[in-house]
Amino acid sequence: MIKRGTKIYSVKRYKVTDELRKAIKESRYSFNLMDALLGFSVKSIYHYNKSINENHLKKIKKLIKFKKPLQEIKYNFAGNFGKTILTRLPKSLMKNKELAEFIGIMLGDGYLCKNEINISLDKRNIAYQDYVEKLCKNLFGLKFRRRYAKETNTAHIYFYSQFLANELKKHGLMFGDKITNNIGIPDWIKEN
């Protein structure tokens, strides 16, 4: 029995189609403007997502005047956590040259938010992507994932984990925009 006042989350999800992507691309709004107006990442929906929740779909449809219905899909929210959910790291983080190199990569090409570590690289340079992926495996004991942008030469090496993001924050990185937050090389790296 559900107690009175308990919130139930049952948001429907729909399959993102090429028609929706085309309508987004051909709209008069830029990705940045749509993100600001709607309050979520339309660029992610356009480039990566295979599904969209009902609330976001309603907002996009209204903004770009998209009329076609999308197919509802069954979505296992509990299964979305997957095998990579972490309560602790497989390896403890040590202040060493590998971690210093990783932080340098993050300061140059990375993005850290509360639950994602993302490094953007040139997708034509497979050897460097392999190198960064191997560094992450050696450093954290984790297999980072890779995805490629469709219309740009960008590859993303990423891992979703609030726990890992918080651990990296303890070692000198910060969430959000590196320039706005004026993030520099951590003192522990400068000292050695």
Order of alpha helices (4+ residues) and beta strands (2+ residues): beta-alpha-alpha-alpha-beta-alpha-beta-alpha-beta-beta-alpha-beta-beta-alpha-alpha
